[in-house]
């Protein structure tokens, strides 16, 4: 899909060349939290810093994952280039593991997690699981 076709479906779009930001259409985004990169090899990388998955973002703008590939639908078992580099995945896992570790320390010291802390712990677990799917 043409980058302009994707960007035209988003609001508060800023950037140039490969790197763009926009308001995430999958949640009530007050300021741009969606990062989009159009790689020269045709890959489209998206990351919502608010925690939305790529499927949620694409669904909110009427697209699905296959729309990000110029070669048509991705068939089961078909080899495609990775959506993320290993260093990016390791960085995500590292940061989210820190959240898990800090929560574990609090729990082991008898400190109950607040509702916000519990939600952040759940998000960390989801992000770690999501990152392992790309490994």
ABEGO torsion letter per residue (X at the ends): XBAAAAAAABBGBBEBEABBBBBBAABBBABBABBBBBBAAGBBBBBBAAGBBAAAAAAAAGBBAAAABAAEBBBBGBBBBBABBAAAAAAAAAAAAAAAAAAAAAAAAGBBBBAAAAAAAAAAAAAAAAAAAAX
